[in-house]
């Protein structure tokens, strides 16, 4: 099973970073058919991929395990997620 992990640094504080990434998470979840559940500053997701996205005061941390079908598109998925988060945090 393939994995995607990365950290994106920011200087927004956790509340502002979360506010900015919420639309990107919703868009990505819809595009990949993911179910999401927030637990304070941690977004748990499941579907073609499962894992969590953690919002911290100075960073966003993503850890995902890709299912078989999603593993075939790992690089494209990683690029799309990074692009959406980078735009949201800019």
PDB file of N, CA, C and O in Angstrom:
ATOM      1  N   UNK A   1       0.837  -1.176   0.000  1.00  0.00           N
ATOM      2  CA  UNK A   1       0.000   0.000   0.000  1.00  0.00           C
ATOM      3  C   UNK A   1       0.883   1.241   0.000  1.00  0.00           C
ATOM      4  O   UNK A   1       1.790   1.349   0.825  1.00  0.00           O
ATOM      5  N   UNK A   2       0.639   2.165  -0.896  1.00  0.00           N
ATOM      6  CA  UNK A   2       1.432   3.384  -1.002  1.00  0.00           C
ATOM      7  C   UNK A   2       1.011   4.392   0.070  1.00  0.00           C
ATOM      8  O   UNK A   2      -0.119   4.377   0.558  1.00  0.00           O
ATOM      9  N   UNK A   3       1.948   5.258   0.416  1.00  0.00           N
ATOM     10  CA  UNK A   3       1.656   6.307   1.391  1.00  0.00           C
ATOM     11  C   UNK A   3       2.073   7.665   0.844  1.00  0.00           C
ATOM     12  O   UNK A   3       2.940   7.772  -0.024  1.00  0.00           O
ATOM     13  N   UNK A   4       1.438   8.685   1.373  1.00  0.00           N
ATOM     14  CA  UNK A   4       1.810  10.068   1.102  1.00  0.00           C
ATOM     15  C   UNK A   4       1.961  10.748   2.449  1.00  0.00           C
ATOM     16  O   UNK A   4       1.064  10.664   3.289  1.00  0.00           O
ATOM     17  N   UNK A   5       3.075  11.415   2.665  1.00  0.00           N
ATOM     18  CA  UNK A   5       3.304  12.172   3.896  1.00  0.00           C
ATOM     19  C   UNK A   5       4.045  13.444   3.536  1.00  0.00           C
ATOM     20  O   UNK A   5       4.999  13.422   2.759  1.00  0.00           O
ATOM     21  N   UNK A   6       3.603  14.539   4.101  1.00  0.00           N
ATOM     22  CA  UNK A   6       4.357  15.771   3.957  1.00  0.00           C
ATOM     23  C   UNK A   6       3.953  16.773   5.013  1.00  0.00           C
ATOM     24  O   UNK A   6       2.907  16.649   5.650  1.00  0.00           O
ATOM     25  N   UNK A   7       4.800  17.765   5.184  1.00  0.00           N
ATOM     26  CA  UNK A   7       4.562  18.859   6.123  1.00  0.00           C
ATOM     27  C   UNK A   7       4.695  20.158   5.342  1.00  0.00           C
ATOM     28  O   UNK A   7       5.639  20.337   4.574  1.00  0.00           O
ATOM     29  N   UNK A   8       3.748  21.059   5.543  1.00  0.00           N
ATOM     30  CA  UNK A   8       3.794  22.387   4.933  1.00  0.00           C
ATOM     31  C   UNK A   8       3.879  23.399   6.068  1.00  0.00           C
ATOM     32  O   UNK A   8       2.975  23.475   6.900  1.00  0.00           O
ATOM     33  N   UNK A   9       4.951  24.170   6.107  1.00  0.00           N
ATOM     34  CA  UNK A   9       5.136  25.205   7.127  1.00  0.00           C
ATOM     35  C   UNK A   9       4.298  26.432   6.781  1.00  0.00           C
ATOM     36  O   UNK A   9       4.059  26.720   5.609  1.00  0.00           O
ATOM     37  N   UNK A  10       3.854  27.150   7.807  1.00  0.00           N
ATOM     38  CA  UNK A  10       3.133  28.410   7.625  1.00  0.00           C
ATOM     39  C   UNK A  10       3.325  29.253   8.876  1.00  0.00           C
ATOM     40  O   UNK A  10       3.860  28.777   9.877  1.00  0.00           O
ATOM     41  N   UNK A  11       2.897  30.483   8.818  1.00  0.00           N
ATOM     42  CA  UNK A  11       3.005  31.375   9.981  1.00  0.00           C
ATOM     43  C   UNK A  11       1.646  31.986  10.312  1.00  0.00           C
ATOM     44  O   UNK A  11       1.570  33.130  10.760  1.00  0.00           O
ATOM     45  N   UNK A  12       0.590  31.235  10.095  1.00  0.00           N
ATOM     46  CA  UNK A  12      -0.774  31.754  10.230  1.00  0.00           C
ATOM     47  C   UNK A  12      -1.422  31.475  11.578  1.00  0.00           C
ATOM     48  O   UNK A  12      -2.436  32.094  11.902  1.00  0.00           O
ATOM     49  N   UNK A  13      -0.884  30.589  12.354  1.00  0.00           N
ATOM     50  CA  UNK A  13      -1.573  30.114  13.549  1.00  0.00           C
ATOM     51  C   UNK A  13      -2.555  29.031  13.141  1.00  0.00           C
ATOM     52  O   UNK A  13      -2.966  28.970  11.982  1.00  0.00           O
ATOM     53  N   UNK A  14      -2.932  28.186  14.070  1.00  0.00           N
ATOM     54  CA  UNK A  14      -3.768  27.040  13.710  1.00  0.00           C
ATOM     55  C   UNK A  14      -5.177  27.434  13.292  1.00  0.00           C
ATOM     56  O   UNK A  14      -5.711  26.842  12.354  1.00  0.00           O
ATOM     57  N   UNK A  15      -5.798  28.406  13.944  1.00  0.00           N
ATOM     58  CA  UNK A  15      -7.177  28.786  13.607  1.00  0.00           C
ATOM     59  C   UNK A  15      -7.270  29.352  12.193  1.00  0.00           C
ATOM     60  O   UNK A  15      -8.163  28.975  11.434  1.00  0.00           O
ATOM     61  N   UNK A  16      -6.361  30.248  11.833  1.00  0.00           N
ATOM     62  CA  UNK A  16      -6.395  30.845  10.484  1.00  0.00           C
ATOM     63  C   UNK A  16      -6.021  29.819   9.418  1.00  0.00           C
ATOM     64  O   UNK A  16      -6.623  29.794   8.345  1.00  0.00           O
ATOM     65  N   UNK A  17      -5.044  28.982   9.703  1.00  0.00           N
ATOM     66  CA  UNK A  17      -4.669  27.951   8.740  1.00  0.00           C
ATOM     67  C   UNK A  17      -5.837  27.005   8.492  1.00  0.00           C
ATOM     68  O   UNK A  17      -6.113  26.646   7.348  1.00  0.00           O
ATOM     69  N   UNK A  18      -6.521  26.601   9.555  1.00  0.00           N
ATOM     70  CA  UNK A  18      -7.667  25.714   9.406  1.00  0.00           C
ATOM     71  C   UNK A  18      -8.769  26.396   8.591  1.00  0.00           C
ATOM     72  O   UNK A  18      -9.350  25.778   7.698  1.00  0.00           O
ATOM     73  N   UNK A  19      -9.055  27.645   8.888  1.00  0.00           N
ATOM     74  CA  UNK A  19     -10.074  28.386   8.148  1.00  0.00           C
ATOM     75  C   UNK A  19      -9.751  28.423   6.659  1.00  0.00           C
ATOM     76  O   UNK A  19     -10.637  28.265   5.819  1.00  0.00           O
ATOM     77  N   UNK A  20      -8.490  28.629   6.341  1.00  0.00           N
ATOM     78  CA  UNK A  20      -8.078  28.728   4.936  1.00  0.00           C
ATOM     79  C   UNK A  20      -8.095  27.392   4.199  1.00  0.00           C
ATOM     80  O   UNK A  20      -8.391  27.351   3.005  1.00  0.00           O
ATOM     81  N   UNK A  21      -7.784  26.302   4.895  1.00  0.00           N
ATOM     82  CA  UNK A  21      -7.714  25.022   4.195  1.00  0.00           C
ATOM     83  C   UNK A  21      -9.046  24.281   4.129  1.00  0.00           C
ATOM     84  O   UNK A  21      -9.175  23.323   3.367  1.00  0.00           O
ATOM     85  N   UNK A  22     -10.038  24.703   4.908  1.00  0.00           N
ATOM     86  CA  UNK A  22     -11.328  23.998   4.901  1.00  0.00           C
ATOM     87  C   UNK A  22     -11.905  23.833   3.496  1.00  0.00           C
ATOM     88  O   UNK A  22     -12.319  22.726   3.149  1.00  0.00           O
ATOM     89  N   UNK A  23     -11.954  24.900   2.657  1.00  0.00           N
ATOM     90  CA  UNK A  23     -12.480  24.704   1.299  1.00  0.00           C
ATOM     91  C   UNK A  23     -11.634  23.735   0.466  1.00  0.00           C
ATOM     92  O   UNK A  23     -12.182  22.959  -0.317  1.00  0.00           O
ATOM     93  N   UNK A  24     -10.322  23.772   0.624  1.00  0.00           N
ATOM     94  CA  UNK A  24      -9.440  22.868  -0.121  1.00  0.00           C
ATOM     95  C   UNK A  24      -9.669  21.416   0.296  1.00  0.00           C
ATOM     96  O   UNK A  24      -9.649  20.513  -0.540  1.00  0.00           O
ATOM     97  N   UNK A  25      -9.885  21.200   1.579  1.00  0.00           N
ATOM     98  CA  UNK A  25     -10.147  19.845   2.058  1.00  0.00           C
ATOM     99  C   UNK A  25     -11.482  19.349   1.525  1.00  0.00           C
ATOM    100  O   UNK A  25     -11.589  18.205   1.083  1.00  0.00           O
ATOM    101  N   UNK A  26     -12.498  20.200   1.563  1.00  0.00           N
ATOM    102  CA  UNK A  26     -13.809  19.813   1.045  1.00  0.00           C
ATOM    103  C   UNK A  26     -13.733  19.483  -0.445  1.00  0.00           C
ATOM    104  O   UNK A  26     -14.328  18.505  -0.899  1.00  0.00           O
ATOM    105  N   UNK A  27     -12.997  20.302  -1.207  1.00  0.00           N
ATOM    106  CA  UNK A  27     -12.848  20.075  -2.653  1.00  0.00           C
ATOM    107  C   UNK A  27     -12.124  18.761  -2.920  1.00  0.00           C
ATOM    108  O   UNK A  27     -12.551  17.976  -3.766  1.00  0.00           O
ATOM    109  N   UNK A  28     -11.037  18.523  -2.207  1.00  0.00           N
ATOM    110  CA  UNK A  28     -10.255  17.306  -2.396  1.00  0.00           C
ATOM    111  C   UNK A  28     -11.060  16.076  -1.976  1.00  0.00           C
ATOM    112  O   UNK A  28     -11.030  15.051  -2.658  1.00  0.00           O
ATOM    113  N   UNK A  29     -11.775  16.176  -0.860  1.00  0.00           N
ATOM    114  CA  UNK A  29     -12.602  15.055  -0.399  1.00  0.00           C
ATOM    115  C   UNK A  29     -13.666  14.709  -1.433  1.00  0.00           C
ATOM    116  O   UNK A  29     -13.910  13.534  -1.705  1.00  0.00           O
ATOM    117  N   UNK A  30     -14.300  15.726  -2.010  1.00  0.00           N
ATOM    118  CA  UNK A  30     -15.323  15.484  -3.029  1.00  0.00           C
ATOM    119  C   UNK A  30     -14.702  14.863  -4.283  1.00  0.00           C
ATOM    120  O   UNK A  30     -15.274  13.946  -4.871  1.00  0.00           O
ATOM    121  N   UNK A  31     -13.546  15.356  -4.686  1.00  0.00           N
ATOM    122  CA  UNK A  31     -12.893  14.867  -5.902  1.00  0.00           C
ATOM    123  C   UNK A  31     -12.473  13.401  -5.779  1.00  0.00           C
ATOM    124  O   UNK A  31     -12.508  12.660  -6.762  1.00  0.00           O
ATOM    125  N   UNK A  32     -12.081  12.987  -4.589  1.00  0.00           N
ATOM    126  CA  UNK A  32     -11.583  11.626  -4.395  1.00  0.00           C
ATOM    127  C   UNK A  32     -12.565  10.734  -3.633  1.00  0.00           C
ATOM    128  O   UNK A  32     -12.224   9.607  -3.275  1.00  0.00           O
ATOM    129  N   UNK A  33     -13.764  11.222  -3.386  1.00  0.00           N
ATOM    130  CA  UNK A  33     -14.781  10.421  -2.706  1.00  0.00           C
ATOM    131  C   UNK A  33     -14.415  10.042  -1.285  1.00  0.00           C
ATOM    132  O   UNK A  33     -14.661   8.915  -0.855  1.00  0.00           O
ATOM    133  N   UNK A  34     -13.829  10.979  -0.553  1.00  0.00           N
ATOM    134  CA  UNK A  34     -13.412  10.711   0.821  1.00  0.00           C
ATOM    135  C   UNK A  34     -14.468  11.156   1.813  1.00  0.00           C
ATOM    136  O   UNK A  34     -15.134  12.171   1.609  1.00  0.00           O
ATOM    137  N   UNK A  35     -14.620  10.404   2.876  1.00  0.00           N
ATOM    138  CA  UNK A  35     -15.431  10.820   4.016  1.00  0.00           C
ATOM    139  C   UNK A  35     -14.481  11.495   4.990  1.00  0.00           C
ATOM    140  O   UNK A  35     -13.414  10.960   5.294  1.00  0.00           O
ATOM    141  N   UNK A  36     -14.867  12.679   5.486  1.00  0.00           N
ATOM    142  CA  UNK A  36     -13.996  13.391   6.426  1.00  0.00           C
ATOM    143  C   UNK A  36     -14.725  13.607   7.751  1.00  0.00           C
ATOM    144  O   UNK A  36     -15.949  13.729   7.807  1.00  0.00           O
ATOM    145  N   UNK A  37     -13.926  13.647   8.805  1.00  0.00           N
ATOM    146  CA  UNK A  37     -14.436  13.895  10.149  1.00  0.00           C
ATOM    147  C   UNK A  37     -13.382  14.703  10.900  1.00  0.00           C
ATOM    148  O   UNK A  37     -12.227  14.291  11.012  1.00  0.00           O
ATOM    149  N   UNK A  38     -13.799  15.858  11.411  1.00  0.00           N
ATOM    150  CA  UNK A  38     -12.884  16.706  12.175  1.00  0.00           C
ATOM    151  C   UNK A  38     -12.966  16.358  13.651  1.00  0.00           C
ATOM    152  O   UNK A  38     -14.048  16.141  14.196  1.00  0.00           O
ATOM    153  N   UNK A  39     -11.814  16.309  14.280  1.00  0.00           N
ATOM    154  CA  UNK A  39     -11.684  16.138  15.722  1.00  0.00           C
ATOM    155  C   UNK A  39     -10.733  17.246  16.178  1.00  0.00           C
ATOM    156  O   UNK A  39      -9.516  17.062  16.218  1.00  0.00           O
ATOM    157  N   UNK A  40     -11.312  18.393  16.517  1.00  0.00           N
ATOM    158  CA  UNK A  40     -10.572  19.617  16.816  1.00  0.00           C
ATOM    159  C   UNK A  40      -9.724  20.019  15.611  1.00  0.00           C
ATOM    160  O   UNK A  40     -10.288  20.403  14.586  1.00  0.00           O
ATOM    161  N   UNK A  41      -8.416  19.949  15.689  1.00  0.00           N
ATOM    162  CA  UNK A  41      -7.549  20.368  14.578  1.00  0.00           C
ATOM    163  C   UNK A  41      -6.996  19.190  13.771  1.00  0.00           C
ATOM    164  O   UNK A  41      -5.988  19.323  13.077  1.00  0.00           O
ATOM    165  N   UNK A  42      -7.655  18.057  13.867  1.00  0.00           N
ATOM    166  CA  UNK A  42      -7.247  16.870  13.108  1.00  0.00           C
ATOM    167  C   UNK A  42      -8.398  16.442  12.211  1.00  0.00           C
ATOM    168  O   UNK A  42      -9.511  16.196  12.677  1.00  0.00           O
ATOM    169  N   UNK A  43      -8.114  16.357  10.922  1.00  0.00           N
ATOM    170  CA  UNK A  43      -9.096  15.898   9.954  1.00  0.00           C
ATOM    171  C   UNK A  43      -8.776  14.442   9.619  1.00  0.00           C
ATOM    172  O   UNK A  43      -7.729  14.138   9.047  1.00  0.00           O
ATOM    173  N   UNK A  44      -9.698  13.547   9.987  1.00  0.00           N
ATOM    174  CA  UNK A  44      -9.561  12.140   9.652  1.00  0.00           C
ATOM    175  C   UNK A  44     -10.310  11.911   8.347  1.00  0.00           C
ATOM    176  O   UNK A  44     -11.402  12.450   8.162  1.00  0.00           O
ATOM    177  N   UNK A  45      -9.751  11.130   7.449  1.00  0.00           N
ATOM    178  CA  UNK A  45     -10.430  10.859   6.191  1.00  0.00           C
ATOM    179  C   UNK A  45     -10.306   9.388   5.827  1.00  0.00           C
ATOM    180  O   UNK A  45      -9.354   8.707   6.208  1.00  0.00           O
ATOM    181  N   UNK A  46     -11.311   8.913   5.067  1.00  0.00           N
ATOM    182  CA  UNK A  46     -11.329   7.515   4.655  1.00  0.00           C
ATOM    183  C   UNK A  46     -12.050   7.401   3.316  1.00  0.00           C
ATOM    184  O   UNK A  46     -12.920   8.211   2.994  1.00  0.00           O
ATOM    185  N   UNK A  47     -11.686   6.416   2.565  1.00  0.00           N
ATOM    186  CA  UNK A  47     -12.249   6.162   1.243  1.00  0.00           C
ATOM    187  C   UNK A  47     -11.173   5.500   0.397  1.00  0.00           C
ATOM    188  O   UNK A  47     -10.584   4.499   0.806  1.00  0.00           O
ATOM    189  N   UNK A  48     -10.913   6.062  -0.792  1.00  0.00           N
ATOM    190  CA  UNK A  48      -9.821   5.539  -1.626  1.00  0.00           C
ATOM    191  C   UNK A  48      -8.469   5.698  -0.932  1.00  0.00           C
ATOM    192  O   UNK A  48      -7.499   5.014  -1.259  1.00  0.00           O
ATOM    193  N   UNK A  49      -8.428   6.614   0.030  1.00  0.00           N
ATOM    194  CA  UNK A  49      -7.251   6.825   0.869  1.00  0.00           C
ATOM    195  C   UNK A  49      -7.749   7.019   2.289  1.00  0.00           C
ATOM    196  O   UNK A  49      -8.884   7.444   2.501  1.00  0.00           O
ATOM    197  N   UNK A  50      -6.915   6.714   3.249  1.00  0.00           N
ATOM    198  CA  UNK A  50      -7.282   6.952   4.639  1.00  0.00           C
ATOM    199  C   UNK A  50      -6.089   7.547   5.368  1.00  0.00           C
ATOM    200  O   UNK A  50      -4.935   7.294   5.022  1.00  0.00           O
ATOM    201  N   UNK A  51      -6.391   8.335   6.375  1.00  0.00           N
ATOM    202  CA  UNK A  51      -5.321   8.950   7.145  1.00  0.00           C
ATOM    203  C   UNK A  51      -5.796  10.160   7.891  1.00  0.00           C
ATOM    204  O   UNK A  51      -6.960  10.256   8.280  1.00  0.00           O
ATOM    205  N   UNK A  52      -4.872  11.097   8.089  1.00  0.00           N
ATOM    206  CA  UNK A  52      -5.226  12.306   8.844  1.00  0.00           C
ATOM    207  C   UNK A  52      -4.402  13.495   8.360  1.00  0.00           C
ATOM    208  O   UNK A  52      -3.291  13.356   7.848  1.00  0.00           O
ATOM    209  N   UNK A  53      -4.986  14.642   8.544  1.00  0.00           N
ATOM    210  CA  UNK A  53      -4.318  15.913   8.285  1.00  0.00           C
ATOM    211  C   UNK A  53      -4.388  16.684   9.597  1.00  0.00           C
ATOM    212  O   UNK A  53      -5.476  16.913  10.126  1.00  0.00           O
ATOM    213  N   UNK A  54      -3.248  17.078  10.115  1.00  0.00           N
ATOM    214  CA  UNK A  54      -3.181  17.773  11.400  1.00  0.00           C
ATOM    215  C   UNK A  54      -2.789  19.229  11.171  1.00  0.00           C
ATOM    216  O   UNK A  54      -1.792  19.529  10.514  1.00  0.00           O
ATOM    217  N   UNK A  55      -3.593  20.119  11.726  1.00  0.00           N
ATOM    218  CA  UNK A  55      -3.320  21.556  11.637  1.00  0.00           C
ATOM    219  C   UNK A  55      -2.623  21.976  12.919  1.00  0.00           C
ATOM    220  O   UNK A  55      -3.170  21.821  14.011  1.00  0.00           O
ATOM    221  N   UNK A  56      -1.431  22.501  12.787  1.00  0.00           N
ATOM    222  CA  UNK A  56      -0.664  22.998  13.930  1.00  0.00           C
ATOM    223  C   UNK A  56      -0.478  24.510  13.778  1.00  0.00           C
ATOM    224  O   UNK A  56      -0.763  25.069  12.719  1.00  0.00           O
ATOM    225  N   UNK A  57      -0.012  25.151  14.808  1.00  0.00           N
ATOM    226  CA  UNK A  57       0.164  26.602  14.788  1.00  0.00           C
ATOM    227  C   UNK A  57       1.146  27.049  13.715  1.00  0.00           C
ATOM    228  O   UNK A  57       1.050  28.174  13.223  1.00  0.00           O
ATOM    229  N   UNK A  58       2.094  26.180  13.342  1.00  0.00           N
ATOM    230  CA  UNK A  58       3.119  26.571  12.380  1.00  0.00           C
ATOM    231  C   UNK A  58       3.257  25.623  11.187  1.00  0.00           C
ATOM    232  O   UNK A  58       4.149  25.793  10.356  1.00  0.00           O
ATOM    233  N   UNK A  59       2.368  24.620  11.104  1.00  0.00           N
ATOM    234  CA  UNK A  59       2.481  23.664   9.996  1.00  0.00           C
ATOM    235  C   UNK A  59       1.182  22.886   9.794  1.00  0.00           C
ATOM    236  O   UNK A  59       0.301  22.851  10.653  1.00  0.00           O
ATOM    237  N   UNK A  60       1.106  22.270   8.624  1.00  0.00           N
ATOM    238  CA  UNK A  60       0.052  21.321   8.283  1.00  0.00           C
ATOM    239  C   UNK A  60       0.772  20.006   8.004  1.00  0.00           C
ATOM    240  O   UNK A  60       1.724  19.969   7.225  1.00  0.00           O
ATOM    241  N   UNK A  61       0.324  18.941   8.630  1.00  0.00           N
ATOM    242  CA  UNK A  61       0.978  17.648   8.461  1.00  0.00           C
ATOM    243  C   UNK A  61      -0.029  16.643   7.909  1.00  0.00           C
ATOM    244  O   UNK A  61      -1.117  16.484   8.463  1.00  0.00           O
ATOM    245  N   UNK A  62       0.328  15.969   6.827  1.00  0.00           N
ATOM    246  CA  UNK A  62      -0.550  14.996   6.192  1.00  0.00           C
ATOM    247  C   UNK A  62       0.106  13.621   6.186  1.00  0.00           C
ATOM    248  O   UNK A  62       1.280  13.477   5.845  1.00  0.00           O
ATOM    249  N   UNK A  63      -0.672  12.620   6.568  1.00  0.00           N
ATOM    250  CA  UNK A  63      -0.257  11.221   6.484  1.00  0.00           C
ATOM    251  C   UNK A  63      -1.429  10.462   5.885  1.00  0.00           C
ATOM    252  O   UNK A  63      -2.522  10.457   6.452  1.00  0.00           O
ATOM    253  N   UNK A  64      -1.211   9.818   4.739  1.00  0.00           N
ATOM    254  CA  UNK A  64      -2.280   9.089   4.057  1.00  0.00           C
ATOM    255  C   UNK A  64      -1.784   7.735   3.572  1.00  0.00           C
ATOM    256  O   UNK A  64      -0.646   7.594   3.125  1.00  0.00           O
ATOM    257  N   UNK A  65      -2.657   6.750   3.670  1.00  0.00           N
ATOM    258  CA  UNK A  65      -2.417   5.430   3.099  1.00  0.00           C
ATOM    259  C   UNK A  65      -3.363   5.299   1.917  1.00  0.00           C
ATOM    260  O   UNK A  65      -4.573   5.470   2.065  1.00  0.00           O
ATOM    261  N   UNK A  66      -2.828   5.002   0.768  1.00  0.00           N
ATOM    262  CA  UNK A  66      -3.632   4.916  -0.444  1.00  0.00           C
ATOM    263  C   UNK A  66      -4.065   3.484  -0.689  1.00  0.00           C
ATOM    264  O   UNK A  66      -3.291   2.543  -0.515  1.00  0.00           O
ATOM    265  N   UNK A  67      -5.332   3.335  -1.102  1.00  0.00           N
ATOM    266  CA  UNK A  67      -5.816   2.026  -1.505  1.00  0.00           C
ATOM    267  C   UNK A  67      -5.171   1.629  -2.827  1.00  0.00           C
ATOM    268  O   UNK A  67      -4.411   2.401  -3.411  1.00  0.00           O
ATOM    269  N   UNK A  68      -5.475   0.437  -3.290  1.00  0.00           N
ATOM    270  CA  UNK A  68      -4.843  -0.096  -4.501  1.00  0.00           C
ATOM    271  C   UNK A  68      -5.057   0.816  -5.707  1.00  0.00           C
ATOM    272  O   UNK A  68      -4.098   1.158  -6.400  1.00  0.00           O
ATOM    273  N   UNK A  69      -6.288   1.206  -5.960  1.00  0.00           N
ATOM    274  CA  UNK A  69      -6.573   2.062  -7.115  1.00  0.00           C
ATOM    275  C   UNK A  69      -5.872   3.414  -6.989  1.00  0.00           C
ATOM    276  O   UNK A  69      -5.259   3.889  -7.944  1.00  0.00           O
ATOM    277  N   UNK A  70      -5.963   4.027  -5.822  1.00  0.00           N
ATOM    278  CA  UNK A  70      -5.322   5.329  -5.609  1.00  0.00           C
ATOM    279  C   UNK A  70      -3.797   5.221  -5.697  1.00  0.00           C
ATOM    280  O   UNK A  70      -3.131   6.172  -6.107  1.00  0.00           O
ATOM    281  N   UNK A  71      -3.246   4.073  -5.317  1.00  0.00           N
ATOM    282  CA  UNK A  71      -1.788   3.880  -5.380  1.00  0.00           C
ATOM    283  C   UNK A  71      -1.262   4.036  -6.800  1.00  0.00           C
ATOM    284  O   UNK A  71      -0.135   4.485  -7.009  1.00  0.00           O
ATOM    285  N   UNK A  72      -2.074   3.667  -7.761  1.00  0.00           N
ATOM    286  CA  UNK A  72      -1.664   3.792  -9.158  1.00  0.00           C
ATOM    287  C   UNK A  72      -1.504   5.249  -9.585  1.00  0.00           C
ATOM    288  O   UNK A  72      -0.807   5.543 -10.556  1.00  0.00           O
ATOM    289  N   UNK A  73      -2.150   6.156  -8.859  1.00  0.00           N
ATOM    290  CA  UNK A  73      -2.100   7.586  -9.186  1.00  0.00           C
ATOM    291  C   UNK A  73      -1.427   8.391  -8.082  1.00  0.00           C
ATOM    292  O   UNK A  73      -1.706   9.579  -7.922  1.00  0.00           O
ATOM    293  N   UNK A  74      -0.543   7.754  -7.319  1.00  0.00           N
ATOM    294  CA  UNK A  74       0.073   8.382  -6.151  1.00  0.00           C
ATOM    295  C   UNK A  74       0.674   9.746  -6.456  1.00  0.00           C
ATOM    296  O   UNK A  74       0.393  10.713  -5.747  1.00  0.00           O
ATOM    297  N   UNK A  75       1.493   9.844  -7.493  1.00  0.00           N
ATOM    298  CA  UNK A  75       2.166  11.108  -7.793  1.00  0.00           C
ATOM    299  C   UNK A  75       1.174  12.214  -8.136  1.00  0.00           C
ATOM    300  O   UNK A  75       1.326  13.345  -7.672  1.00  0.00           O
ATOM    301  N   UNK A  76       0.167  11.904  -8.938  1.00  0.00           N
ATOM    302  CA  UNK A  76      -0.848  12.903  -9.298  1.00  0.00           C
ATOM    303  C   UNK A  76      -1.641  13.346  -8.075  1.00  0.00           C
ATOM    304  O   UNK A  76      -1.923  14.533  -7.911  1.00  0.00           O
ATOM    305  N   UNK A  77      -1.996  12.406  -7.227  1.00  0.00           N
ATOM    306  CA  UNK A  77      -2.752  12.725  -6.015  1.00  0.00           C
ATOM    307  C   UNK A  77      -1.916  13.606  -5.091  1.00  0.00           C
ATOM    308  O   UNK A  77      -2.414  14.604  -4.572  1.00  0.00           O
ATOM    309  N   UNK A  78      -0.659  13.246  -4.884  1.00  0.00           N
ATOM    310  CA  UNK A  78       0.221  14.036  -4.008  1.00  0.00           C
ATOM    311  C   UNK A  78       0.387  15.455  -4.540  1.00  0.00           C
ATOM    312  O   UNK A  78       0.348  16.413  -3.769  1.00  0.00           O
ATOM    313  N   UNK A  79       0.572  15.597  -5.849  1.00  0.00           N
ATOM    314  CA  UNK A  79       0.716  16.935  -6.453  1.00  0.00           C
ATOM    315  C   UNK A  79      -0.547  17.764  -6.263  1.00  0.00           C
ATOM    316  O   UNK A  79      -0.472  18.947  -5.930  1.00  0.00           O
ATOM    317  N   UNK A  80      -1.705  17.150  -6.474  1.00  0.00           N
ATOM    318  CA  UNK A  80      -2.973  17.877  -6.348  1.00  0.00           C
ATOM    319  C   UNK A  80      -3.212  18.334  -4.914  1.00  0.00           C
ATOM    320  O   UNK A  80      -3.609  19.476  -4.684  1.00  0.00           O
ATOM    321  N   UNK A  81      -2.973  17.460  -3.959  1.00  0.00           N
ATOM    322  CA  UNK A  81      -3.165  17.826  -2.556  1.00  0.00           C
ATOM    323  C   UNK A  81      -2.200  18.945  -2.159  1.00  0.00           C
ATOM    324  O   UNK A  81      -2.605  19.921  -1.527  1.00  0.00           O
ATOM    325  N   UNK A  82      -0.939  18.804  -2.525  1.00  0.00           N
ATOM    326  CA  UNK A  82       0.063  19.832  -2.194  1.00  0.00           C
ATOM    327  C   UNK A  82      -0.311  21.159  -2.833  1.00  0.00           C
ATOM    328  O   UNK A  82      -0.199  22.206  -2.195  1.00  0.00           O
ATOM    329  N   UNK A  83      -0.752  21.129  -4.078  1.00  0.00           N
ATOM    330  CA  UNK A  83      -1.153  22.355  -4.795  1.00  0.00           C
ATOM    331  C   UNK A  83      -2.315  23.043  -4.069  1.00  0.00           C
ATOM    332  O   UNK A  83      -2.273  24.251  -3.835  1.00  0.00           O
ATOM    333  N   UNK A  84      -3.337  22.284  -3.720  1.00  0.00           N
ATOM    334  CA  UNK A  84      -4.497  22.854  -3.038  1.00  0.00           C
ATOM    335  C   UNK A  84      -4.113  23.454  -1.687  1.00  0.00           C
ATOM    336  O   UNK A  84      -4.548  24.557  -1.357  1.00  0.00           O
ATOM    337  N   UNK A  85      -3.317  22.751  -0.916  1.00  0.00           N
ATOM    338  CA  UNK A  85      -2.914  23.259   0.396  1.00  0.00           C
ATOM    339  C   UNK A  85      -2.009  24.479   0.264  1.00  0.00           C
ATOM    340  O   UNK A  85      -2.170  25.453   0.999  1.00  0.00           O
ATOM    341  N   UNK A  86      -1.066  24.435  -0.661  1.00  0.00           N
ATOM    342  CA  UNK A  86      -0.171  25.586  -0.861  1.00  0.00           C
ATOM    343  C   UNK A  86      -0.958  26.833  -1.243  1.00  0.00           C
ATOM    344  O   UNK A  86      -0.690  27.920  -0.732  1.00  0.00           O
ATOM    345  N   UNK A  87      -1.927  26.680  -2.140  1.00  0.00           N
ATOM    346  CA  UNK A  87      -2.763  27.824  -2.534  1.00  0.00           C
ATOM    347  C   UNK A  87      -3.570  28.345  -1.353  1.00  0.00           C
ATOM    348  O   UNK A  87      -3.696  29.557  -1.179  1.00  0.00           O
ATOM    349  N   UNK A  88      -4.110  27.457  -0.551  1.00  0.00           N
ATOM    350  CA  UNK A  88      -4.921  27.863   0.592  1.00  0.00           C
ATOM    351  C   UNK A  88      -4.096  28.594   1.634  1.00  0.00           C
ATOM    352  O   UNK A  88      -4.584  29.525   2.274  1.00  0.00           O
ATOM    353  N   UNK A  89      -2.857  28.183   1.808  1.00  0.00           N
ATOM    354  CA  UNK A  89      -2.009  28.791   2.844  1.00  0.00           C
ATOM    355  C   UNK A  89      -1.279  30.040   2.369  1.00  0.00           C
ATOM    356  O   UNK A  89      -0.685  30.753   3.179  1.00  0.00           O
ATOM    357  N   UNK A  90      -1.315  30.312   1.077  1.00  0.00           N
ATOM    358  CA  UNK A  90      -0.585  31.474   0.537  1.00  0.00           C
ATOM    359  C   UNK A  90      -1.220  32.793   0.956  1.00  0.00           C
ATOM    360  O   UNK A  90      -0.728  33.860   0.586  1.00  0.00           O
TER     361      UNK A  90
END
